[in-house]
Amino acid sequence: MYPVIDRLVGAGAPVDRCCVILGVTRQNYYKHKRKPVTATQLRRQWLTGLIREIHVASRGTYGYRRVHAELTLGMGITVCPRTVSVLMTLAGIYGLPGPVRIKRLRGVATADDLVNRKFHRIRPNELWVTDITQHRTREGWLYCCAVLDAFSRRIVGWSIDSRADSTLVVNALDMAIRNRRPEAGDSAPWGGGLRIGVGARVVINESW
C-alpha cells in the first residue's frame, strides 16, 4: 500500500488525500517512510531499474522471460524468473503478447493434410494455401487473412477485419478468385484459421 502512496505523491497528489482513500493513517505512512531500507529492498530497486532499461532497449516488446534471459545470460545476474515477473508487475512493465499457443489433443488429428506435404506445383492456381494472423493496434485487434499461390509464392488475395469470422475468409478468397480466375474444379486446401475450421476444402465453382 505504501509504494502506491509514494507513486501518487510523486505524481503530485496530496499525502492526506491518498492516505484517506487508501485507508492508511498519515502517521503510519510517515513512520514507514522513516524506516531504513533493507538490503532486499535495495536489490529489488536496483533490479527494477535494470529491468526498465532492458524493456526500453527492446522497444517495449520483452516480457519477463526475455528480460530474465537478458539479466542472467547477458549481464550475469543471478535472479529467478518469478522475481523478474513480480518486479515487472509491480512496476507496471509488460511485454507484447506472444503467439497464441494451441493445446493439441494427443492422438487426435486437428486437421487433414490435404496435399500430403507436397507444396511444389508446376503451374499457377494448382494450389493455394492460406493463413490468418492477428495484429495488435491502438484501436484493438485486427485480423488478416492471406491466400498464397504455391507456384509463384505470391499473395493473390487478402482481407483485413476486426473480426476473425467467415466474412474475413470469404473476402480473401473472393479477391484471389477475381485476381486469378482459376478454372472450375480447382481446389484450395484451407491451411489456416482455427476459428473457422482448419482442413476445409474449397472447390472452385463456375459461379464465382
N, C-alpha and C positions, 0 to 999 in steps of 0.2 A: 504493500500500500504506500509506503513512504517513497519508494522510487517514482511512483506515479505522481505524487505531490511535487517531488523535485522537478519532474518534467514540466508540469503545469506552471510551477513558479518560474522555471527557466523561460517559459514561453510568455511570461508577463502576467499570469493570473495571480490575484491576491492570495496570500497564505491563509488568511482567515476563511475565505470563501471555500478554498479547496479542502480545508480540514472539515468544515461543516458538511460539505457534500459527501465526502468520503467517510464520515463518521469517526474522525480522529481528532483528539483534543490538540490544541495548539502547543500545550506544554509537552505532551508526549512526542510531538513532531520535533520540537527543538531539542528535546532530550536525546532523540535518536540521531539528530544531526551532530551532537557533541560527542557521540561515541567514536572511539578510534577505529579506523578502517583496518580490518583483519587482512592477513596475507592472502586468504582465499578471495576476498572481495577485490583486492588489488589485482590478483591474477585474472579474475573474471573481467575486470575493467580493461586490462591490457589485451586479453583475448578478444573482447568485443571490438576494440579499436582495430586490431589486425583483421578481424572478420569484415569490418566495414571497408577497409582498404581493398581486400580481395574482392568483395562484392562490387565495389565501384570499378575496379580494374576489369571485371568481367562484364561491365555494362549492365549490371543488374540481372544477369542470367543465372549465376551459380546458385544452386540450392545447398543444403547443408552437407550433402555427400561430397560435392566437388570442393566446397570450402574446406572440409575436413581433409581431403586429399592434398590440397594446396598447403595446409598448415603442417601436416605430418610429412609428406613426401617432398614438398618444395622448400619448406622452412625448417624441417627437422624438429618440430614442436610436438611434444607428447601430449595428446588430448584425445578423449574418446568422442565418437560421433554424437552420442547423446548430449554431451556438454555443449558441443557446437550447435546442435539443434535447439537446445533450450536458450542459449545466449542469443541466437538469431531471432527466436520468437519474442524474447523479452525486449530486444532492440527494434522489433518491427521490420526485420530484414527477411525478405522472401525471394526465392528464385523463380524463374519461369517454370510452368508445369511441363513435365516431360511427356513423352508419348503415352497414350492410354495403353495399359497392359491388359491383355485379354487372357482370361483364365480358360484354358482349353481342357476339355474332359479327356481323361486318359482312355485310349481305345475307341474313342468316338470321333469320326471324321467330321470336321466342321464345314467342309466344302469338297466337292468333287473336283479332281484335276481334269478338266475337260480337254486339255491339249497334251496331257502326259509329259509335261515339262519340255515340249518341243515348240520353241517360240520362233524358230527360223522359218521365214517364208520367202518365196521366190518372186512374188508379185504383190502389188498393193491390195489392200482391202481383204486379204485372205484371213487375217487375224487381227482383231482389235483387243487390247487389254485396257482395263480401267482401274481407277482408284479414287478414293475420296479422302481428302486431307482437311484438317481443321486448323484454323489460324486465329490467335487471339488479337483483337483490335481494341481500340479505346471505346468503341461502341458495343463490344460484345464479341461473341464467337462468329466467325464466318467459315463456311464450308465450300470447298472447291472440288468439283468432280471433273476429271480429265479422261479423255479417250485417246489412246495412243495406238498408232498403226505399227504392228510388229515388223513390217517390212522396212519402212523408212525411218522408224523411231521418231516420228513427228506427232505432235498433238493435233489431232484432226477435229476435236470437239471438246468444249469445256463449258462449265456453268458455275456461277457463284451465287450463293444464297445464305440467308441467316438460319436456315433450317436444313437438316440432312434428311430429306424425305424423298418420295418418289418423283416429285416435281424436279428436284435437282438433277436426278439421274436422267429423266426423260429429256430435259432441256439439253444436257450434254450430248446424249445420243442423237437427238434430233439435229443438232448442229453438225455432228460428224456425218450423218447421212446426207444432209443437204450439201456439205462441202465435197464429199467423195462420190456420192451417187453409186453406192455398191449395187451389184447385181442381185436380183431376187434369189433367195435361198442361201446367201452368205450368212455367216453367224459370227457373233461376238461373245465369247465367254466372259461373263461378268466377274472380274477378279478383285473387286473391292466393294466397300460399302457394307459393313457388317449389319448396319441398321436396317437394310432393306433385303438382306438375304444374299450371302455370297454363294456363287455357284449357279446362279440363274443363267439360262441360255437365251440369248436374244437372237431371234431369227428374222432376217430382213424380209419384209413383205413388200409386194409391189405397190401397196397403198401408201408407202412412206413417200 
